[in-house]
Amino acid sequence: MPPMGSPSPSPTVRARRDRCPGALRPWPADDGLLVRLRLVGGRLPVRSLRALAAVAQEYGDGRIHVTGRANVQLRALPGDGGRLSPEVLRALEGTGLLPSPSHELVRNVMVSPCTGLAGGKADLRPVAAELDTLLCAEPHRAALPGRFLFALDDGSGDLLERPCDLGIVALDAHTAQLRVGEHWGPLTPLDEAAAALVHLADRFLERRVDGPDAPWHVAELPSPLTDPAPPDPRLPDRAPPLPYGLLPGIGRHVPVSEDGLDRAAAEALAAEAVGAGSGELVVTPWRAVLVPGGHGIVPGQPDHVPGEAR
């Protein structure tokens, strides 16, 4: 039985193209343009967080919003004709969060937030980085839908509840089992996992063709990409979401309210990360930010930051 829940009773028929927003394809909301910036594995360098907070304050509603896919959004940005003002786009490029503008919409790679820090059976950060590189390496892969999701579970089981199009679950330090739509796929060596995933993504693109009614997800294809495989007995049990608060030996998991983080809150988190010896934070799939570092709260820092959900 696949980990992502019960399959849909019938295939979804799309009547329009995917419109998932990005910096080059913002969403026209009531308060201005909304942009979403993809963070592979939720990884957010301190420098980028500070730069993003400055952009939000100067051009938007002053806040950084986080999503359930471990990405970030800015709202109320100026533009014309559905495009950002050139100065805003330049400022966003300056954050370092648009490494491949042509492929910005397809860099949807969710990873167990604590991978390489604690728990799990393998450090999947190198796999995620290689997957991102391969996704951006070929022009045709920019045609993947903006909602097409890769999910990489490090064997902790924390992403097993998450539906995805393609993914892996680590079985040990060297092997993973593929997730293919709503089914399990074959086993793969971890050092070949990124290549296996992009190979399946290419097959998806070949099968879906193009047009307004083209499928957005693997599960919407009329036939499976691979023959379903039985779940490996080494697969983990489903794990609950990462708890909020101080996590000994890991860091601090900070929930973010629907209002987002204002600049003061972002600066406080950045300072906490630097004080804990980390150059980056991790936005998690539970609308929160993980500040890595076994020290937890930096001496002199409050146990919450302005704009943080409590």
C-alpha positions as CSV (number, residue, x, y, z in Angstrom):
1,M,0.0,0.0,0.0
2,P,1.6,3.3,-1.0
3,P,2.3,5.8,1.8
4,M,0.7,8.8,0.2
5,G,-3.0,7.9,1.0
6,S,-5.8,6.4,-1.0
7,P,-5.7,6.9,-4.8
8,S,-8.1,9.2,-6.5
9,P,-11.3,7.4,-7.6
10,S,-10.9,8.6,-11.2
11,P,-8.2,10.5,-13.2
12,T,-8.4,14.2,-13.0
13,V,-9.1,15.9,-16.3
14,R,-7.4,19.3,-16.6
15,A,-9.1,22.2,-18.4
16,R,-6.3,24.7,-18.2
17,R,-2.6,25.0,-18.0
18,D,-0.9,25.1,-14.6
19,R,-0.5,28.6,-13.3
20,C,1.6,28.0,-10.2
21,P,3.3,31.4,-9.5
22,G,7.0,32.2,-9.7
23,A,9.1,35.4,-9.9
24,L,8.8,35.5,-13.7
25,R,5.1,34.3,-13.6
26,P,3.7,36.2,-10.6
27,W,0.1,35.7,-9.5
28,P,-2.1,38.9,-9.7
29,A,-3.7,39.0,-6.2
30,D,-6.0,41.8,-4.8
31,D,-3.1,43.5,-3.1
32,G,-0.6,43.3,-5.9
33,L,1.6,40.6,-7.5
34,L,2.5,37.4,-5.5
35,V,5.7,35.5,-6.2
36,R,6.9,32.2,-4.9
37,L,10.5,31.3,-4.7
38,R,11.5,27.6,-4.6
39,L,13.9,26.5,-1.9
40,V,15.4,23.0,-2.7
41,G,15.0,21.1,0.5
42,G,13.8,24.3,2.2
43,R,17.4,25.4,2.5
44,L,17.6,29.2,3.0
45,P,21.0,30.8,3.4
46,V,21.2,33.6,6.1
47,R,22.3,36.1,3.5
48,S,19.3,35.3,1.3
49,L,16.9,35.5,4.2
50,R,18.1,39.0,5.0
51,A,18.1,40.1,1.4
52,L,14.5,38.7,1.0
53,A,13.3,40.6,4.1
54,A,14.7,43.8,2.6
55,V,12.9,43.2,-0.7
56,A,9.6,42.5,1.1
57,Q,10.0,45.7,3.2
58,E,10.9,48.0,0.3
59,Y,8.5,46.7,-2.4
60,G,5.9,44.4,-0.8
61,D,3.8,44.0,2.3
62,G,6.9,43.8,4.5
63,R,6.7,40.1,5.2
64,I,8.1,36.8,4.1
65,H,5.4,34.2,3.9
66,V,6.1,30.4,4.0
67,T,4.2,27.6,2.2
68,G,3.3,24.1,3.0
69,R,5.8,23.0,0.4
70,A,8.7,24.6,2.3
71,N,9.0,27.5,-0.1
72,V,8.7,31.3,0.5
73,Q,6.4,33.9,-1.0
74,L,6.3,37.7,-1.2
75,R,3.0,39.6,-1.6
76,A,1.8,43.0,-2.7
77,L,4.7,43.6,-5.2
78,P,4.4,46.2,-8.0
79,G,4.3,45.4,-11.6
80,D,2.5,45.9,-14.9
81,G,0.8,43.5,-17.3
82,G,1.3,40.6,-15.0
83,R,5.0,41.1,-14.7
84,L,7.1,42.4,-11.9
85,S,8.7,45.8,-12.1
86,P,12.3,45.5,-13.4
87,E,13.8,46.8,-10.2
88,V,11.8,44.3,-8.1
89,L,12.9,41.4,-10.3
90,R,16.6,42.6,-10.0
91,A,16.2,42.8,-6.3
92,L,14.8,39.2,-6.2
93,E,17.7,38.0,-8.3
94,G,20.0,39.6,-5.8
95,T,18.8,37.3,-3.1
96,G,20.4,34.3,-4.8
97,L,17.2,32.4,-4.8
98,L,16.8,32.4,-8.6
99,P,19.7,30.4,-9.8
100,S,17.9,29.3,-13.0
101,P,15.2,31.7,-14.1
102,S,14.2,29.4,-17.0
103,H,13.6,26.5,-14.6
104,E,12.4,28.4,-11.5
105,L,8.9,26.8,-11.6
106,V,10.1,23.2,-11.6
107,R,12.6,23.3,-8.7
108,N,10.0,21.7,-6.4
109,V,12.2,19.4,-4.3
110,M,11.0,18.7,-0.8
111,V,13.5,16.9,1.6
112,S,13.3,15.7,5.2
113,P,14.2,18.9,7.0
114,C,16.6,17.3,9.5
115,T,18.5,15.2,6.9
116,G,22.2,15.3,7.6
117,L,21.5,16.9,11.0
118,A,19.9,14.2,13.1
119,G,17.9,10.9,12.6
120,G,17.2,9.3,9.2
121,K,19.1,6.7,7.5
122,A,21.0,8.8,5.0
123,D,22.0,12.4,4.3
124,L,20.0,13.4,1.3
125,R,21.3,16.9,0.8
126,P,23.8,15.7,-1.9
127,V,21.0,13.9,-3.7
128,A,18.7,17.0,-3.6
129,A,21.6,19.2,-4.9
130,E,22.3,16.8,-7.8
131,L,18.6,16.5,-8.6
132,D,18.3,20.3,-8.8
133,T,21.3,20.5,-11.1
134,L,20.0,17.8,-13.4
135,L,16.5,19.4,-13.5
136,C,18.0,22.7,-14.6
137,A,20.5,21.1,-17.0
138,E,18.1,20.4,-19.9
139,P,15.9,23.0,-21.5
140,H,13.0,20.5,-22.0
141,R,12.6,19.9,-18.2
142,A,11.4,23.5,-17.8
143,A,8.1,22.2,-19.2
144,L,7.4,20.2,-16.0
145,P,4.3,21.6,-14.4
146,G,4.8,24.1,-11.6
147,R,2.9,21.7,-9.2
148,F,5.1,18.7,-10.0
149,L,6.7,17.6,-6.7
150,F,9.7,15.6,-5.8
151,A,9.8,14.3,-2.2
152,L,13.0,12.9,-0.7
153,D,12.5,11.1,2.7
154,D,15.8,10.3,4.4
155,G,14.3,7.2,6.1
156,S,12.9,9.1,9.1
157,G,9.3,8.7,7.6
158,D,8.5,12.4,8.0
159,L,7.4,12.8,4.3
160,L,5.6,9.5,3.9
161,E,2.2,11.3,4.4
162,R,3.1,13.8,1.6
163,P,1.6,13.1,-1.9
164,C,4.3,13.5,-4.5
165,D,4.9,12.8,-8.2
166,L,8.3,11.3,-7.8
167,G,10.4,10.6,-4.8
168,I,12.6,8.3,-2.8
169,V,12.7,6.9,0.7
170,A,16.1,5.9,2.0
171,L,16.3,2.3,3.2
172,D,19.9,2.6,4.5
173,A,22.9,4.7,3.8
174,H,23.3,3.4,0.2
175,T,19.9,2.4,-1.1
176,A,16.4,3.9,-1.5
177,Q,13.1,2.9,-2.9
178,L,11.5,5.1,-5.6
179,R,8.0,6.6,-5.2
180,V,6.2,6.9,-8.6
181,G,2.9,8.7,-8.3
182,E,0.7,6.7,-6.0
183,H,2.8,3.5,-6.2
184,W,6.2,2.2,-5.0
185,G,8.8,1.8,-7.7
186,P,12.1,-0.2,-7.9
187,L,15.1,0.1,-5.6
188,T,17.9,2.4,-6.6
189,P,21.4,3.1,-5.2
190,L,21.4,6.5,-3.6
191,D,24.2,7.7,-5.8
192,E,22.0,7.0,-8.8
193,A,18.8,8.3,-7.3
194,A,18.8,11.8,-8.8
195,A,19.4,10.4,-12.3
196,A,16.6,7.8,-11.8
197,L,14.2,10.6,-10.8
198,V,15.0,12.8,-13.8
199,H,14.7,9.8,-16.1
200,L,11.2,9.2,-14.8
201,A,10.4,13.0,-15.1
202,D,11.5,12.8,-18.7
203,R,9.2,9.9,-19.3
204,F,6.4,11.8,-17.7
205,L,7.0,14.7,-20.2
206,E,7.0,12.3,-23.1
207,R,3.7,10.8,-22.0
208,R,1.8,13.9,-21.1
209,V,2.2,15.7,-24.4
210,D,1.2,19.3,-24.1
211,G,-1.8,21.6,-24.1
212,P,-4.3,23.0,-21.6
213,D,-5.6,19.6,-20.7
214,A,-2.2,18.0,-20.2
215,P,-1.8,16.2,-16.8
216,W,-0.1,18.0,-14.0
217,H,0.8,14.9,-12.0
218,V,2.1,11.4,-12.5
219,A,-1.1,9.9,-11.0
220,E,-3.1,11.6,-13.8
221,L,-1.4,9.7,-16.6
222,P,-3.6,7.0,-18.2
223,S,-1.0,4.3,-17.4
224,P,1.8,4.0,-14.8
225,L,5.3,5.2,-15.6
226,T,6.8,2.0,-14.1
227,D,5.4,-1.3,-13.0
228,P,4.3,-1.0,-9.3
229,A,6.7,-2.8,-6.9
230,P,6.0,-4.1,-3.4
231,P,7.1,-1.9,-0.5
232,D,10.5,-2.9,0.9
233,P,10.3,-4.3,4.4
234,R,13.0,-1.8,5.4
235,L,10.7,1.2,4.8
236,P,10.1,3.3,7.9
237,D,6.8,3.9,9.6
238,R,5.1,7.2,9.0
239,A,6.5,9.8,11.4
240,P,4.5,12.8,12.9
241,P,5.5,16.3,11.9
242,L,8.6,17.8,13.4
243,P,7.5,19.3,16.7
244,Y,7.8,23.0,17.3
245,G,10.2,24.5,19.8
246,L,13.7,23.6,21.0
247,L,15.0,20.3,19.6
248,P,18.0,19.1,21.6
249,G,20.9,18.3,19.3
250,I,19.1,19.7,16.2
251,G,18.1,23.3,16.8
252,R,14.9,25.2,17.1
253,H,11.7,24.7,15.0
254,V,9.9,28.0,14.7
255,P,6.3,28.1,13.6
256,V,5.4,31.0,11.3
257,S,1.9,32.6,11.4
258,E,-0.2,33.2,8.3
259,D,0.9,36.9,8.5
260,G,4.5,35.8,7.8
261,L,7.8,37.1,9.1
262,D,8.5,40.8,9.2
263,R,12.0,42.1,8.8
264,A,12.7,42.2,12.5
265,A,11.6,38.5,12.8
266,A,13.8,37.5,9.9
267,E,16.8,39.4,11.3
268,A,16.3,37.6,14.7
269,L,16.2,34.2,13.0
270,A,19.3,35.0,10.9
271,A,21.2,36.2,14.0
272,E,20.1,33.0,15.9
273,A,21.4,30.8,13.1
274,V,24.7,32.7,12.9
275,G,25.1,32.5,16.7
276,A,24.4,28.7,16.6
277,G,27.2,28.3,14.0
278,S,25.0,27.8,10.9
279,G,25.0,29.7,7.7
280,E,21.6,28.7,6.7
281,L,18.1,27.9,7.9
282,V,15.6,25.3,6.7
283,V,12.0,26.2,5.8
284,T,10.0,23.1,6.7
285,P,6.8,21.6,5.2
286,W,4.9,22.5,8.4
287,R,5.0,26.3,7.7
288,A,7.9,26.8,10.0
289,V,11.6,27.5,10.0
290,L,14.3,25.2,11.5
291,V,17.3,27.0,12.9
292,P,20.0,24.3,12.9
293,G,22.5,24.1,15.7
294,G,22.5,22.0,18.8
295,H,22.7,25.1,20.9
296,G,19.1,25.9,20.4
297,I,18.3,29.5,21.5
298,V,21.2,31.9,21.4
299,P,21.9,33.5,24.9
300,G,20.1,36.8,25.0
301,Q,17.6,35.8,22.3
302,P,13.9,35.6,23.3
303,D,12.1,32.2,22.9
304,H,10.1,33.7,20.1
305,V,10.4,36.3,17.5
306,P,8.0,39.0,16.3
307,G,5.7,37.7,13.6
308,E,6.2,34.1,14.8
309,A,3.2,32.0,15.5
310,R,2.9,31.0,19.2
